[in-house]
């Protein structure tokens, strides 16, 4: 680990931050800043409001890329004791922090899984970034610096037979791979809703064409909207797929009848 990364992960940053009714402990300087941004409402406010509207008691939620658990604990509270949350986080450092945050808040309705999601079983390199562990990315060169070998599973395999109502995904360009590995799951759960980050730059870095991801979903009869519930039309793609690093959150639904 280089000196900057070592500084970022120094124990002096392992401080506690309270967000709503939950107590979180950071595992690095960048995650401490992340927690304070959420606490102050400078980050995640629109997403949290959306989840309050869409997630109900008793629902079963999958979170791909749980990080420290800020949204995991929100989902736990929203689904209540009759619901369940499956939280996937492949980064060992972040997963350990996630587990600590679940334990310190006495969360009983979350299943935390230390694996990445993809199109099928594999062991891949996860690129970890010293000062932004929210930007960890799968599919890196195994010989590169700051990579961790992680286990990858398909949702179709790990949650076979489970009822799932809502999926929240933030996997830094790996979304197409996750969708490819969950077609049986969404066929078995017509009520399922998808909330995911659409980031053309990250998709291309992961080897996926952004337009192919949208076509894949539309061919499977998903209707796409922004998190403001505005229809996401094909002509809107150029606003995001224009060589920049801009992203937006998309919400996908289908007729459940």
N, C-alpha and C positions, 0 to 999 in steps of 0.2 A: 504494500500500500504506500503511495507517495505521501509526502508530507502534508499536502493540502487535504487529501482525503482523510489522513489520520487526524488532522485538526477538526475536520467536519464531524468525525465520529468520536471525538473526545467525550469522556463521561460527564464533563461539566455541563453539557447540553441536555443531559437526560432529566429534563425538568418537567413538571406537571402543568398542564393547561386544562381548564374546565371549559367545555363547550356545551351549552344548554345544561342538561343535568348529568353529563358524563365527564369523567376524569380521565385524561389521556396523558401518557408519558412519551416524550419524544425520544428518539434514539440517535439523533444527530442534529447539527445546527440547522441544516436545510429543512428537516422535518419539524423542528421547533418553530421556525418561521412559518411553515405551512400551517401548523396548528394555530398560531396567533392570527394568521390571515383569516382562517375560518372563524375563530372566536370574534374577531372584529367585524365580520361580515364583508370583508374585502375579497373573499374567495368562496365560491360554492353557494352563494345565496340563492341564485335562480334555480340551481339544481335541487337544493333542499326544499324550496317552495313547490317545485314540480313533484317531488317524491311524496310530500305531504298530501298532495291532491290525488295521486295515483295509487298509492300503496295503502291497503286496508288490513284490519285485523284478520288473522287467519291465513293470509297469503304466504306463499313459499317463494322466496327470492334467491336468485343466484347473483353473486357479485364476482366479476372477473377483474382482478387487480385491486385487492382490498387495502393494500398499503397499511397504514397504522390502524385502520378501522373507524375512521370518522363517519363514513357512510354506513359501515357495517352496524355500528351501534344505533344509528338512526333507523335503519331498517329493522333491527331487533325490536326497537320501541314501537315502530309503526305496525308491525305484524302481530305483536303481543305474544302472550304465552301459548296461544293456539297456532301460531305461525312458525315458520322456520326460515333460517338464512344459511345458505351455503357460500362461504367466503373463500376464494382462491387467491393465494399470494405466494409466488415462487421464490422471491428473494429471501434467503434465510434470515437476514438481519431484520427485515421488515416483518417477516412472519413471526419472529420471536417477540417483536414489539406488539404486534396484533394480539398474540396470545396473552401477553401481560395486560393489555388494555381490556380484553374480554374478562380476564380473571378479576382485575381490580374493580370492575363494575358489576361483577356477579352475573354475567350474561349466561343464560342457560339454553337459549333457543338458536344458537349459532354453531354450525359445524365448520371449523376452520381447516382448510386443506392446503398443505404446503406444496402445491403443484401449479404449473402453468396449464392453460387450456390451449388446445390446438385442434388440428384436423385428425389426429391419431396419435397413438403412443410413440414417444420418442424421448431422447435425451438431447437437449439443445443448449447452446451457450446463451446466457443472459448477460447482456452488456450493462454494467452498473456504472452510473455516473456519480463521481465523487461529491459534487455539490448540487445534485438534483436527482434524488432517488425516485422522484415521481416520473422520471423519463427513462427508466430501465426498459431495455428493448431486447426482444427475443430474436434469434436467428443471426447473431453476430459471428464473426470469425472466431473459432475456438482458440486460435493462437494469439488473439488480440489481448491487450492488457485489460485488467479490470473486468474479466468475465467469470461467470459462475455457471457450472453445469447444473441444469435443473431438469426435473422430470416433467414431461408434457403428457397430458391425457385429453381425450375427447369427452365432451359432456355426454354424448350418446352412450359412452361406456361407463363413466363414473356415476352418472345419475340415471342409469337405465331403470325404468319402472317408477321413477319419482314423478309426482305432480309438481309442476313449476308454473308460477303465474307471472313472474317478472324477472327480467335479466338486465342488470346494469353492468356495462363493460367499458373499461378504460385501459387498453392494453397497448397503446403507443404504436399503432399501425398493424397490429397482429389480428385485427378484427375479422378479416376475411377467413383466416385459418380457423378461428373459433367457430364462426358460422358454419364452415364446412364440416365441422365435427359435431354438429348438434341438429342435423336435419330430422333424425328419428325423434328426437326430443320435442321439436316444435310440431311435428306431425301428430304426436301423441297428446299434445297440450294446445288445442286450438285457442284457448283463452290467453295464451302467453303474449306478453308485451316485451318489446326490446327497447332499451335506452343505451345508445352507444355514441362514442366520439367518432366523427367523420373527419379524418385528417389526411388529405391526399398526399402530402409530403411524407408522412410516416408510413402510409400504405405502400408508396413507391419504394421507400427504403427497405420495406419488408418483402419486396418482390411482387406486390399486387398492384394491378391497375385499378385506380379509384372507380372508374366507370363500371368495371366488371363487378365490383362489390355491389353497387347499386342495382345493376341488371340482375345479379344473382338473387337479390332479395325480391325485386319486383316480379321476376319469373315465378317465385314461390308465393305470390299473391300478398306480399307485405305492402301496406300503404305507409309512405314516409312523410313525416312532419318534422318541423323544428320543435325544440322544447317550448316554444311559444304557441304551439299547436297550429302553426301555419303550414299548409301543404308544401312539401319539398318537391318542386317540379324539375324535370330534366334540364330546363334552361337555367336553373339555379346552380347547377354543378360548376359552371365556369367561375362563379364568384369565389369558390374555394379551391378549385383545381386550376390555379393560374400561376404556378411556380413559386408562390409564397408559402409560408409555413402556417397559414391561418387554419383554424379548425372550427367546427360547430358540433353541437350535440343533436342527434337525430332520434326520433321516437317512431317505432314501427309497430303497426297493429294490423290485425286481420279480422274478417268476420268470423265469429266463433260458432255460428250456427252450422 
